[in-house]
């Protein structure tokens, strides 16, 4: 093979490699069957390792029936998000010289329930049902505020990414945003990206938050305060 042909094939190989790596780099909804023959709770049980801790706190909160029977949209925090919140709680407890939490049952059910209800919304909503949101241009594309089952207002919207230098021409990703100050609903929002969207179950829609960029409870300090104020049950042997 002469030098010219070698260079040609090297260029082709690099182009294929670059194209493949680009496809894996950005967040998208993943490859999944969008319809599941079963409830939202049943889907999560079918993915038990990924939702192990999440399923535990759903049960402790008494919300099994909501996710099994009611028509809802659930932005599901994976187990990794729950575990990160416990790690932060234990750091605070150790700093205060208190006993740490080793079991999820040590935190009062009301705390789990009040926090989880922020992730649940009435009726079924797919990504296409939410408006555009631009974190750099809230006035033009603010997403939309929705009331969760907890009664707290949350902002939900779809980020339209750029592609090839063309604004908003790229892939789209759903975001659930926590509003720290409801009197200033467009200030300092905590943006939580969805890793997998539009899983359609028999009783609603499931959007799974990314475990890398989300900690259960949105405002971790608020979650810690609520857990401590409610009283943490001592660990049993």
C-alpha positions in Angstrom: 0.0 0.0 0.0 1.5 3.3 -1.0 1.7 6.4 1.2 -1.2 8.1 -0.5 -3.6 5.2 0.2 -2.3 4.9 3.8 -3.1 8.5 4.4 -6.5 8.1 2.9 -7.5 5.1 5.0 -6.1 6.8 8.2 -8.4 9.8 7.5 -11.4 7.5 7.1 -10.6 5.7 10.3 -10.2 8.9 12.3 -13.5 10.2 10.9 -15.3 7.1 12.0 -13.7 7.2 15.4 -14.5 10.9 15.9 -18.1 10.4 14.7 -18.6 7.5 17.2 -17.1 9.3 20.1 -19.3 12.4 19.4 -22.4 10.2 19.6 -21.4 9.0 23.0 -20.3 12.3 24.4 -23.5 14.3 25.0 -26.5 13.4 27.1 -29.4 12.0 25.3 -32.4 9.8 26.2 -30.5 6.6 25.6 -31.7 3.7 23.7 -34.8 2.2 25.4 -38.2 0.9 24.7 -40.4 3.9 25.4 -43.4 1.7 26.5 -43.4 -0.6 29.5 -46.3 -3.0 30.2 -46.7 -2.3 33.8 -46.9 0.5 36.3 -44.2 3.1 37.0 -43.4 1.2 40.3 -43.2 -2.1 38.4 -40.7 -0.6 36.0 -38.5 0.6 38.8 -38.6 -2.8 40.4 -37.6 -4.4 37.1 -34.5 -2.1 37.2 -33.9 -2.9 40.9 -30.1 -2.3 41.1 -30.5 1.2 39.7 -33.4 2.1 41.9 -32.7 0.0 45.0 -32.5 2.8 47.6 -35.2 4.8 45.7 -37.6 2.0 46.0 -36.9 1.7 49.7 -37.7 5.3 50.5 -40.8 5.2 48.3 -42.0 2.3 50.4 -41.0 4.1 53.7 -42.9 7.2 52.5 -46.0 5.2 51.8 -46.1 6.3 48.1 -46.2 2.8 46.5 -49.8 3.2 45.5 -49.2 6.6 43.9 -46.6 5.2 41.6 -48.5 2.0 41.0 -52.0 3.3 40.4 -52.3 7.0 39.9 -51.7 8.8 36.6 -48.5 10.7 37.3 -45.2 11.9 35.8 -42.3 11.0 38.0 -38.8 12.5 37.7 -37.1 9.6 39.4 -33.9 10.1 41.4 -31.7 7.0 41.1 -30.2 5.3 44.1 -26.9 7.1 43.6 -28.7 10.5 44.3 -30.2 9.2 47.5 -26.9 7.8 48.7 -25.2 11.1 48.0 -27.7 12.9 50.3 -27.0 10.4 53.1 -23.3 10.9 52.7 -23.8 14.6 53.1 -26.1 14.1 56.1 -23.5 11.9 57.8 -20.7 14.4 57.2 -22.8 17.0 59.1 -23.7 14.5 61.9 -20.0 13.6 62.4 -19.0 17.2 62.5 -21.6 17.7 65.2 -20.4 14.7 67.1 -23.6 12.7 66.5 -24.3 9.2 65.5 -24.5 8.7 61.7 -27.2 7.1 59.6 -26.5 3.5 58.5 -30.0 2.6 57.4 -32.6 4.5 55.4 -35.3 3.5 58.0 -33.6 5.8 60.6 -35.0 8.8 58.8 -38.6 9.6 59.5 -41.1 8.6 56.8 -42.6 12.1 56.7 -39.2 13.4 55.6 -38.9 10.9 52.8 -42.5 11.6 51.7 -42.3 15.4 51.7 -39.1 15.3 49.7 -40.2 12.6 47.2 -43.5 14.5 46.4 -41.4 17.3 44.8 -40.6 14.8 42.0 -44.1 13.8 41.3 -46.6 15.7 39.0 -50.2 15.0 38.0 -51.0 13.4 34.7 -48.7 12.1 32.0 -46.2 14.5 30.3 -43.6 13.5 27.7 -40.6 15.7 26.8 -42.6 17.0 23.8 -45.2 18.4 26.2 -42.8 20.8 27.9 -41.8 24.2 26.5 -38.3 25.2 25.6 -35.9 26.5 28.3 -32.7 28.4 27.8 -30.5 29.0 30.9 -28.9 31.9 29.1 -32.1 33.5 27.9 -34.8 33.0 30.5 -36.9 35.8 29.2 -37.3 34.3 25.8 -37.4 30.7 26.8 -38.2 30.3 30.5 -39.6 26.8 30.5 -42.7 26.6 32.6 -43.5 26.3 36.3 -45.5 23.3 37.5 -46.9 22.4 40.9 -45.6 19.1 42.3 -47.5 16.8 44.6 -45.8 18.5 47.5 -47.3 21.8 46.5 -43.9 23.2 45.6 -43.4 25.0 42.3 -40.8 23.5 40.1 -39.6 24.7 36.7 -39.5 22.2 33.8 -38.3 22.7 30.3 -36.3 21.4 27.4 -32.9 22.6 26.5 -32.3 22.9 22.8 -28.6 22.5 22.2 -26.7 24.0 19.3 -25.2 21.9 16.4 -22.8 22.8 13.7 -22.9 26.5 14.7 -26.7 26.6 14.3 -28.5 27.7 17.5 -31.1 25.3 18.9 -30.5 22.8 16.1 -28.9 20.1 18.2 -30.1 17.4 20.6 -32.7 18.1 23.2 -32.7 17.3 26.9 -35.3 17.6 29.6 -34.5 19.5 32.8 -36.2 19.6 36.2 -35.2 22.8 38.0 -35.5 23.5 41.7 -36.4 27.1 42.6 -34.6 28.1 45.8 -36.4 31.4 46.1 -40.0 31.3 45.0 -40.2 35.1 45.1 -37.5 35.2 42.4 -38.4 32.2 40.3 -35.8 32.8 37.6 -32.8 33.4 40.0 -30.2 30.7 40.9 -32.3 27.8 39.7 -30.8 24.4 40.4 -30.9 22.6 37.1 -31.3 18.8 37.2 -30.8 17.1 33.8 -32.8 14.0 32.8 -30.7 11.1 31.7 -33.5 9.0 30.3 -36.8 10.4 29.3 -40.3 9.4 28.1 -40.6 5.9 29.6 -44.3 5.3 29.2 -45.9 3.0 31.8 -49.5 1.9 32.3 -50.1 4.7 34.8 -47.9 7.5 33.6 -44.5 8.7 32.4 -41.1 8.2 34.0 -38.1 10.5 33.5 -34.9 9.4 35.2 -32.6 12.1 36.6 -28.9 11.7 36.1 -27.2 10.3 39.2 -24.0 12.3 38.5 -25.4 15.8 38.7 -28.3 15.3 41.1 -28.5 14.9 44.9 -31.7 13.8 46.4 -33.8 16.6 47.9 -32.4 19.3 45.6 -31.4 21.6 48.5 -29.2 19.2 50.5 -29.0 21.5 53.5 -32.8 21.8 53.7 -33.0 18.0 53.5 -30.4 17.7 56.3 -32.3 20.2 58.5 -35.6 18.4 58.0 -34.1 15.0 58.8 -32.6 16.2 62.0 -35.6 18.3 63.0 -37.9 15.3 62.6 -35.5 13.2 64.7 -33.2 10.4 63.5 -33.9 7.0 65.0 -30.8 5.4 66.5 -29.4 2.5 64.5 -30.3 -1.0 65.8 -27.7 -3.7 66.0 
